[in-house]
């Protein structure tokens, strides 16, 4: 009887171990990532798994993306990382609904939906007069690149947009923005980040709110909370009403919390709720605030 009880206890313990185990898979790697093993450092490759108790090391200005389920964290600074800490961070990000670089895909999905709605609901007015419109040299590259992007021809769009960027015209920053989106969709994640961090668009640009959300999400994904908070707070400091204001308050609150600025985090969550308590973002901010 005792033997059966011991066997049952062993099975129960093994089940708990499986349930409690937390792993990260190496989803993308450019450079060198290693895991500590018996006092040595073993090289990791794409597809390898690291677990809760592991310690990993990033060297030589490398870049890595680690995945738990569908939630991602990126490492872009050389150093030693405890996997348990990274897993805790991923769970926080998932709880807050932060999208990371996958916001780029969400942007395309939303734009396609809005374009289809516009086509179905709007009829053009007849033109009685011929008008003359001056266009910049790079506008044709931008428009053709956008067309290819929405058709899903990302490599073709990148080629056109790169040609347009060589003009350094008045649409240069928007060309880079769509190049960023295409690079994400085609799996060129590190190149996408490099292009994104080169951008410096005008706050008055039509796409500026989306740029702030994308860059901020990418910064959070790589745990660069100070830079992300500065970006969000700069966006919110503009007195003019912003379309993305509510979600930016939520993301900025997350950064404040990670930087141990509890009072700032609370105020930002309260502001997000006050904008629209019934929206998805408002409900998320209310839920988080109640648990602080």
Buried (B, 14 or more C-beta within 10 A) or exposed (E): EEEEEEEEEEEEEEEEEEEEEBBBBBBBBBBBBBBBEEEEBEEBEEEBEBEBEBBBBBEEEBBBBBBBEEBBBBBBEEEEBEBBEBBEBBEEBEBBBBBBBBBBEBBBEEBEEEEEEEEEEEEEEEEEEEEEEEEBEBBBBBBBBBEBBBEEBBEBBBBBBBBBBEBEBEBBBBBBBBBBBBBBBBEBBBBBBEBBEEBEBEEEBEBBBBBBBBBBBBBBBBBBBEBBBBBBBEBBEEEEEBEBBBBBBBBBBBBBBBBEBEEBBBBBBBBBBEBBEEBEBBEBBBEBBEEE
